[in-house]
Structures are given as C-alpha cells and as structure tokens.
Amino acid sequence: MNGAYNTLKAEVKLELFNILDYWSNNTIDLKFGGFVGKVDHFNNVEENASKGIILNVRILWSFSAASSFLKTNDYKDVCERSYKYLKKFFNDENYKGLFWELNYKGEPINKRKQVYAQAFGIYALSEYYIFSKNDEAKKWAIELFELLEKYANDKLNLGYLEAFNEDWSFIKDMRLSNKDMNASKTMNTNLHVLEAYTSLLKIYDDKKLKQSLKTLVKLFLTKFLNSENHFDLFFDKDWNLLSNSISFGHDIETAWLLIEAAKLLDDKGLLKKTKAIAIQITETFLEEALDDDGAVLNEKNTTTNFFDTDKHWWPQMEALVGLNYAYNIKKEERYISRSLKIWAFTKKHIIDHKNGEWHFRVDKKGEPYANEDKVSMWKAPYHTTRACMLLNK
C-alpha cells in the first residue's frame, strides 16, 4: 500500500511541473500585460476577455509557492510579472484594496471590494514575499489585513462580511458569483480569510493578527460546523442559516486548513481539537462524498438529499490533501486506499492529456464539459499546485 502511495506522491510532483509549464506557456498576455483572462476547453485564447482578480492572485500564489518549494528561480519572471501587474492595475490607489475585475486593457470594470479577493491578495502577497523577500509585498499584505479588520470584521457578531462598494461602503448585492446566494457571511469567504491570515502569520508576528485568526478557527468550530460534520455555507449577519446545501470539497479542505491555523497559532489545545474534528469530518466525507468510481462528488442538498454528481477538478485534490492529514493523525490504511482511487480517476478523466491542464469538471460518466474553460476567473492553478506540493512535504 505504501509503495502505491509513494508512487502517487511521485506522480503528483511530476504533475506540478506539467501544470506550471502549461500556465507559463499558455497564459502570458504579451500584448496587454499580465495574463490572458480566458482560455477555452480546446486551448483557444478568448480575445479581449476581462481579467479577474481571483485568477491573477492565484497565479501569483501558485508560482511563488512552487518557486520556494522547488528552490528554483525558473519561474521568477512569472512571479514578477504577476506581482507588477497586480500592483499597477488591480491596486486601488484611492480607496485601497483590490478591484474585482479589469477589461483586457487593464482598465477597472468592476471596482467592488469583495472580501474573498482581498483575502487571496494577502495569501498571494505573503507567499510572494517568502520567495522574493520583497518588503513592498509584505507591507501591501499587511495593509490588506488592516483593511479587512477595519471594514469587514464584524466585531459585534464575529466573522467577516462578504463585500463592499469601491469606497468600502455598504453594498446590497454581496454575491461572489451569480451561482451564489446573496448572504452577508459565507463559509467560503471566511475560510479564505482564515487561510490568508495563517499565511500572513508566517511573515508577520502580530498580536492582533493572532487573535483574529484564533477567533476565526473557533468560529468555524462553533458557527459553520454543523452536527452532521459538514460546514454550512450561507448566513445572514446575525448567523441565521440561509442555505440547505453542503460542499464536499470545502468540507475536506477546511478540515486541514483548520489544523494548519492551529499549528501556526502554537495552541496545543486548539490543535488537538482541530485534529479530532478533522477525523470526524473525514469519516463523514468518506461515507458521503465519494461516488462508486472513487471520485469526489460536488455537492449535496440537505433538504432533498439530491447529489450533484459532477466531478470538479479541485475537490479531488483537496481530498488527497485532507486524507493525507487524516492518515498522519490516525494511520488508517483506508485513507490511503481511497486516495489511490481518487487519483486514479483524476488521472484518467480530469487531467487533459491531449491539450494540457485539467478539465474544469466531468459528468457522471467521466466525460468533460466542453463548454468549460481551462483558464478563467475561477479556473486557476492554485488548488492543484498546492496539493502537489503538500503531498510531497
């Protein structure tokens, strides 16, 4: 079993290079700067596609983290291109923070301040600083942290609010995307604030940062985590639950991110608690989230018990990471056996061996959706590269 698992780790490390090569060779925008906004299923670049902040900060994080992990300067130019483009075009010099979307020329077309985006900015800039030692990047990450603490942190009810107007004033429509519910607080955004603060703490030993991160960890254990070992997704400002669905990928991703936060906080009691809860979440995940073919399903409606049987690219890799954390805690061989099945499915159906990169999602039969993009606002190399690295730490 361990021999097969070592093979899995070797294969995902090799895949890390494949992913980085794809993005280096297919996404550089030589005409307008930065990176192209969209590449379709067949590797055709969509001319004049807009450029979203999530894609761009995730590129910066991925190449910075990979450069540190591989101890190489081979991707230094990509890192610097990404950082400079963010600074010149996405940075709001008037009200601070990061714009949501630019047109292909780099002109802002959506200036709203989505907290999710600011969090990913902190995450990416912290990782870029670790690689580059660029003090300006560190200062910018701290500035974004201070903005979230000033405007987004609900100091009365706890948690972080979802979105604001350009000037950080109240915005009625807070949705992250058209698929999301209009809710004041979401599990997804708070998760990535937690992820960002964990990363920032590696380079910024600050009392307020530590307290905010510890509060977030406890919030996930008391507000987001439900009695069924899932994380609820959408709430109003006062923590009234608005949604009736759970996301399997987010469940298993959150389990290991909470452990990492507790480690960085150096809180033994909290670490023990997050590890125990991670095992509970993992056990429920194994019971509910895996299809007969071994792959991770997308979502479940808790009211109708309807399962979305599509297999998206990113939950497969978050599952491999989460199961690896569970194995390191409990040494259960079945965590490895399930990982092997997930990776076998991913290799066969989700990695695009013909055109490169990964399919956005495949259907119940393992067939890819040809209308989904390889590169877009929500299709970036972050989940995959991170998993490839974490599995080989």
BALUMGU-996923 format. One record per residue (C-alpha): residue in three letters; z, x, y. Coordinates in steps of 0.2 Angstrom, whole numbers, plus 5000, padded with zeros to 4 digits. Layout:
ala / Z / X / Y
...
END
This chain:
met / 5000 / 5000 / 5000
asn / 5005 / 5014 / 5012
gly / 4989 / 5023 / 5008
ala / 4979 / 5007 / 5013
tyr / 4989 / 5005 / 5029
asn / 4986 / 5024 / 5034
thr / 4968 / 5020 / 5032
leu / 4969 / 5005 / 5043
lys / 4978 / 5016 / 5056
ala / 4964 / 5029 / 5055
glu / 4950 / 5016 / 5057
val / 4958 / 5008 / 5072
lys / 4960 / 5025 / 5080
leu / 4941 / 5028 / 5077
glu / 4938 / 5011 / 5084
leu / 4947 / 5016 / 5100
phe / 4933 / 5029 / 5103
asn / 4920 / 5016 / 5100
ile / 4927 / 5004 / 5112
leu / 4929 / 5017 / 5126
asp / 4911 / 5023 / 5123
tyr / 4905 / 5006 / 5124
trp / 4913 / 5002 / 5141
ser / 4909 / 5020 / 5148
asn / 4890 / 5017 / 5143
asn / 4888 / 4999 / 5147
thr / 4898 / 4993 / 5161
ile / 4896 / 5006 / 5175
asp / 4889 / 4997 / 5191
leu / 4878 / 5011 / 5198
lys / 4870 / 5000 / 5211
phe / 4885 / 4992 / 5219
gly / 4900 / 5002 / 5213
gly / 4914 / 4999 / 5201
phe / 4909 / 4990 / 5185
val / 4897 / 4975 / 5182
gly / 4905 / 4958 / 5181
lys / 4897 / 4951 / 5166
val / 4888 / 4957 / 5150
asp / 4882 / 4943 / 5138
his / 4883 / 4942 / 5119
phe / 4867 / 4952 / 5117
asn / 4872 / 4966 / 5129
asn / 4862 / 4959 / 5144
val / 4870 / 4963 / 5161
glu / 4870 / 4947 / 5171
glu / 4863 / 4952 / 5188
asn / 4874 / 4948 / 5203
ala / 4889 / 4942 / 5193
ser / 4905 / 4941 / 5203
lys / 4919 / 4954 / 5199
gly / 4936 / 4948 / 5194
ile / 4952 / 4957 / 5197
ile / 4958 / 4955 / 5179
leu / 4943 / 4964 / 5171
asn / 4945 / 4978 / 5184
val / 4964 / 4981 / 5182
arg / 4962 / 4980 / 5163
ile / 4948 / 4993 / 5163
leu / 4960 / 5005 / 5174
trp / 4974 / 5002 / 5162
ser / 4964 / 5005 / 5146
phe / 4956 / 5021 / 5152
ser / 4971 / 5028 / 5159
ala / 4982 / 5024 / 5144
ala / 4969 / 5031 / 5132
ser / 4967 / 5047 / 5143
ser / 4986 / 5050 / 5141
phe / 4986 / 5045 / 5123
leu / 4972 / 5056 / 5118
lys / 4977 / 5070 / 5130
thr / 4959 / 5071 / 5137
asn / 4950 / 5072 / 5154
asp / 4934 / 5065 / 5146
tyr / 4937 / 5048 / 5154
lys / 4944 / 5054 / 5171
asp / 4929 / 5049 / 5180
val / 4930 / 5031 / 5174
cys / 4948 / 5031 / 5179
glu / 4945 / 5037 / 5196
arg / 4930 / 5025 / 5198
ser / 4941 / 5011 / 5194
tyr / 4956 / 5016 / 5205
lys / 4945 / 5019 / 5220
tyr / 4935 / 5003 / 5218
leu / 4952 / 4993 / 5217
lys / 4958 / 5002 / 5232
lys / 4943 / 4999 / 5243
phe / 4938 / 4981 / 5238
phe / 4952 / 4972 / 5229
asn / 4966 / 4978 / 5240
asp / 4971 / 4965 / 5254
glu / 4975 / 4976 / 5269
asn / 4980 / 4961 / 5280
tyr / 4992 / 4952 / 5269
lys / 4994 / 4964 / 5254
gly / 4992 / 4961 / 5236
leu / 4976 / 4960 / 5226
phe / 4961 / 4947 / 5229
trp / 4956 / 4937 / 5214
glu / 4938 / 4938 / 5214
leu / 4923 / 4948 / 5223
asn / 4905 / 4945 / 5224
tyr / 4893 / 4958 / 5216
lys / 4893 / 4967 / 5233
gly / 4912 / 4969 / 5233
glu / 4915 / 4955 / 5246
pro / 4930 / 4944 / 5243
ile / 4925 / 4926 / 5237
asn / 4942 / 4921 / 5231
lys / 4957 / 4928 / 5241
arg / 4971 / 4918 / 5232
lys / 4986 / 4928 / 5226
gln / 4988 / 4925 / 5208
val / 5004 / 4932 / 5202
tyr / 4996 / 4936 / 5185
ala / 4984 / 4948 / 5194
gln / 4997 / 4957 / 5204
ala / 5007 / 4960 / 5188
phe / 4992 / 4968 / 5180
gly / 4990 / 4978 / 5196
ile / 5007 / 4985 / 5193
tyr / 5003 / 4988 / 5175
ala / 4987 / 4997 / 5178
leu / 4993 / 5007 / 5193
ser / 5009 / 5013 / 5183
glu / 4998 / 5019 / 5169
tyr / 4986 / 5027 / 5180
tyr / 5000 / 5037 / 5189
ile / 5006 / 5043 / 5172
phe / 4989 / 5050 / 5169
ser / 4984 / 5056 / 5186
lys / 5001 / 5059 / 5195
asn / 4993 / 5051 / 5210
asp / 5008 / 5047 / 5221
glu / 4997 / 5034 / 5231
ala / 4995 / 5024 / 5215
lys / 5014 / 5024 / 5212
lys / 5018 / 5018 / 5229
trp / 5005 / 5004 / 5228
ala / 5013 / 4999 / 5211
ile / 5030 / 4998 / 5220
glu / 5023 / 4989 / 5234
leu / 5016 / 4975 / 5222
phe / 5033 / 4974 / 5214
glu / 5041 / 4971 / 5231
leu / 5028 / 4958 / 5235
leu / 5032 / 4948 / 5219
glu / 5051 / 4950 / 5222
lys / 5049 / 4943 / 5239
tyr / 5037 / 4929 / 5236
ala / 5035 / 4925 / 5218
asn / 5053 / 4927 / 5211
asp / 5062 / 4910 / 5211
lys / 5079 / 4917 / 5214
leu / 5087 / 4899 / 5213
asn / 5080 / 4894 / 5196
leu / 5074 / 4911 / 5190
gly / 5056 / 4915 / 5184
tyr / 5041 / 4919 / 5193
leu / 5029 / 4906 / 5202
glu / 5011 / 4906 / 5197
ala / 5001 / 4908 / 5213
phe / 4999 / 4908 / 5232
asn / 4986 / 4907 / 5246
glu / 4979 / 4923 / 5253
asp / 4994 / 4924 / 5265
trp / 5007 / 4921 / 5251
ser / 5010 / 4903 / 5257
phe / 5011 / 4888 / 5245
ile / 4996 / 4883 / 5236
lys / 4994 / 4866 / 5227
asp / 4982 / 4872 / 5213
met / 4991 / 4886 / 5204
arg / 4979 / 4887 / 5189
leu / 4975 / 4903 / 5182
ser / 4959 / 4896 / 5175
asn / 4950 / 4880 / 5173
lys / 4957 / 4879 / 5155
asp / 4975 / 4880 / 5161
met / 4987 / 4867 / 5166
asn / 4992 / 4866 / 5185
ala / 5010 / 4872 / 5182
ser / 5022 / 4881 / 5194
lys / 5028 / 4893 / 5180
thr / 5019 / 4898 / 5164
met / 5024 / 4909 / 5150
asn / 5008 / 4919 / 5151
thr / 5011 / 4925 / 5169
asn / 5030 / 4928 / 5166
leu / 5025 / 4938 / 5151
his / 5014 / 4949 / 5160
val / 5026 / 4952 / 5174
leu / 5039 / 4957 / 5161
glu / 5025 / 4969 / 5154
ala / 5022 / 4976 / 5171
tyr / 5040 / 4979 / 5175
thr / 5043 / 4988 / 5159
ser / 5028 / 4999 / 5163
leu / 5034 / 5002 / 5181
leu / 5052 / 5007 / 5175
lys / 5044 / 5022 / 5166
ile / 5040 / 5029 / 5183
tyr / 5052 / 5021 / 5195
asp / 5070 / 5021 / 5191
asp / 5076 / 5007 / 5202
lys / 5091 / 4996 / 5201
lys / 5083 / 4980 / 5207
leu / 5068 / 4983 / 5195
lys / 5080 / 4985 / 5180
gln / 5089 / 4969 / 5185
ser / 5073 / 4959 / 5187
leu / 5067 / 4965 / 5170
lys / 5083 / 4961 / 5161
thr / 5083 / 4944 / 5169
leu / 5066 / 4941 / 5163
val / 5070 / 4946 / 5145
lys / 5085 / 4934 / 5145
leu / 5073 / 4921 / 5152
phe / 5061 / 4922 / 5138
leu / 5075 / 4920 / 5125
thr / 5083 / 4905 / 5134
lys / 5069 / 4896 / 5143
phe / 5052 / 4900 / 5135
leu / 5058 / 4902 / 5116
asn / 5060 / 4885 / 5108
ser / 5069 / 4880 / 5092
glu / 5054 / 4882 / 5082
asn / 5052 / 4900 / 5085
his / 5037 / 4898 / 5097
phe / 5036 / 4901 / 5116
asp / 5032 / 4886 / 5126
leu / 5018 / 4888 / 5139
phe / 5019 / 4877 / 5154
phe / 5034 / 4872 / 5165
asp / 5037 / 4864 / 5182
lys / 5048 / 4874 / 5195
asp / 5064 / 4867 / 5188
trp / 5060 / 4871 / 5170
asn / 5054 / 4854 / 5164
leu / 5042 / 4857 / 5150
leu / 5024 / 4851 / 5154
ser / 5014 / 4857 / 5138
asn / 5013 / 4852 / 5120
ser / 5004 / 4867 / 5113
ile / 5008 / 4885 / 5107
ser / 4998 / 4901 / 5107
phe / 4999 / 4911 / 5091
gly / 4993 / 4927 / 5099
his / 5005 / 4925 / 5113
asp / 5019 / 4922 / 5101
ile / 5017 / 4938 / 5092
glu / 5013 / 4948 / 5107
thr / 5029 / 4943 / 5116
ala / 5039 / 4947 / 5101
trp / 5035 / 4966 / 5103
leu / 5035 / 4966 / 5122
leu / 5052 / 4960 / 5122
ile / 5058 / 4974 / 5111
glu / 5049 / 4987 / 5122
ala / 5058 / 4980 / 5138
ala / 5075 / 4981 / 5130
lys / 5071 / 4999 / 5124
leu / 5067 / 5004 / 5142
leu / 5082 / 4995 / 5149
asp / 5093 / 5005 / 5137
asp / 5103 / 4990 / 5132
lys / 5108 / 4991 / 5114
gly / 5115 / 4973 / 5113
leu / 5099 / 4966 / 5120
leu / 5088 / 4977 / 5109
lys / 5097 / 4971 / 5094
lys / 5094 / 4953 / 5099
thr / 5076 / 4955 / 5103
lys / 5073 / 4964 / 5086
ala / 5082 / 4949 / 5077
ile / 5071 / 4936 / 5087
ala / 5055 / 4946 / 5084
ile / 5058 / 4945 / 5065
gln / 5061 / 4926 / 5067
ile / 5045 / 4924 / 5077
thr / 5035 / 4935 / 5065
glu / 5041 / 4925 / 5050
thr / 5035 / 4908 / 5058
phe / 5019 / 4917 / 5063
leu / 5016 / 4922 / 5045
glu / 5019 / 4904 / 5040
glu / 5008 / 4895 / 5053
ala / 4996 / 4906 / 5062
leu / 4985 / 4914 / 5048
asp / 4970 / 4905 / 5040
asp / 4965 / 4906 / 5022
asp / 4953 / 4920 / 5026
gly / 4968 / 4931 / 5033
ala / 4963 / 4929 / 5052
val / 4974 / 4923 / 5066
leu / 4971 / 4906 / 5072
asn / 4970 / 4902 / 5091
glu / 4982 / 4888 / 5095
lys / 4992 / 4873 / 5088
asn / 4995 / 4856 / 5097
thr / 5013 / 4852 / 5093
thr / 5011 / 4833 / 5096
thr / 4996 / 4830 / 5085
asn / 4998 / 4846 / 5074
phe / 4980 / 4850 / 5077
phe / 4975 / 4868 / 5074
asp / 4961 / 4877 / 5084
thr / 4953 / 4886 / 5070
asp / 4943 / 4898 / 5081
lys / 4947 / 4916 / 5079
his / 4948 / 4925 / 5096
trp / 4947 / 4944 / 5097
trp / 4963 / 4948 / 5105
pro / 4976 / 4939 / 5094
gln / 4970 / 4949 / 5079
met / 4975 / 4965 / 5087
glu / 4991 / 4958 / 5094
ala / 4996 / 4953 / 5077
leu / 4993 / 4970 / 5070
val / 5005 / 4977 / 5083
gly / 5018 / 4964 / 5081
leu / 5018 / 4965 / 5062
asn / 5019 / 4984 / 5064
tyr / 5035 / 4982 / 5074
ala / 5042 / 4970 / 5061
tyr / 5038 / 4982 / 5047
asn / 5048 / 4996 / 5057
ile / 5063 / 4984 / 5058
lys / 5063 / 4977 / 5041
lys / 5052 / 4987 / 5030
glu / 5044 / 4972 / 5021
glu / 5028 / 4976 / 5012
arg / 5021 / 4959 / 5016
tyr / 5019 / 4963 / 5034
ile / 5008 / 4977 / 5029
ser / 4998 / 4966 / 5017
arg / 4995 / 4953 / 5030
ser / 4990 / 4966 / 5042
leu / 4977 / 4973 / 5030
lys / 4969 / 4955 / 5028
ile / 4968 / 4953 / 5047
trp / 4960 / 4970 / 5049
ala / 4948 / 4966 / 5035
phe / 4942 / 4950 / 5044
thr / 4941 / 4959 / 5061
lys / 4930 / 4972 / 5054
lys / 4919 / 4960 / 5045
his / 4917 / 4946 / 5058
ile / 4924 / 4951 / 5075
ile / 4918 / 4969 / 5078
asp / 4900 / 4968 / 5083
his / 4892 / 4982 / 5073
lys / 4875 / 4979 / 5079
asn / 4877 / 4978 / 5098
gly / 4894 / 4986 / 5100
glu / 4911 / 4980 / 5107
trp / 4919 / 4964 / 5099
his / 4914 / 4946 / 5099
phe / 4924 / 4935 / 5110
arg / 4928 / 4923 / 5096
val / 4921 / 4917 / 5080
asp / 4922 / 4900 / 5072
lys / 4930 / 4894 / 5056
lys / 4916 / 4901 / 5046
gly / 4917 / 4918 / 5054
glu / 4901 / 4915 / 5065
pro / 4901 / 4922 / 5083
tyr / 4899 / 4911 / 5098
ala / 4883 / 4917 / 5106
asn / 4887 / 4909 / 5122
glu / 4902 / 4920 / 5125
asp / 4902 / 4936 / 5134
lys / 4905 / 4954 / 5129
val / 4911 / 4958 / 5147
ser / 4918 / 4945 / 5159
met / 4934 / 4941 / 5169
trp / 4943 / 4938 / 5153
lys / 4934 / 4950 / 5141
ala / 4941 / 4967 / 5144
pro / 4946 / 4982 / 5133
tyr / 4965 / 4981 / 5136
his / 4971 / 4971 / 5120
thr / 4960 / 4981 / 5108
thr / 4963 / 4999 / 5115
arg / 4982 / 4996 / 5117
ala / 4983 / 4991 / 5099
cys / 4973 / 5005 / 5093
met / 4985 / 5017 / 5102
leu / 5001 / 5008 / 5097
leu / 4997 / 5008 / 5079
asn / 4995 / 5027 / 5080
lys / 5010 / 5032 / 5090
END
